[in-house]
Amino acid sequence: MTKTEIVGVLDEVIDAAQVAVLATVDPEGRPAMRWMTPATVRGRPGYLYAVTSPQFRKVRHLQSCPR
């Protein structure tokens, strides 16, 4: 399967489910999971987007452990 085909399937899954789970690790190494509303942007293959506030803990989790 090509990258383009994979992105197409991902678009279909997102359109059908309309939700996803974001998993992060806090600065102490504990996992955290939360529901998110994902989206892809046409013309930007390979990227998955979700809108959030920079005040939320998930942003600090991603900054401290981006992997």
Secondary structure, DSSP 8 states (H G I E B T S, - for coil): --HHHHHHHHHHHHHHH--EEEEEE-TTS-EEEEEE--B--TT-TT--B----TTSHHHHHHHH---
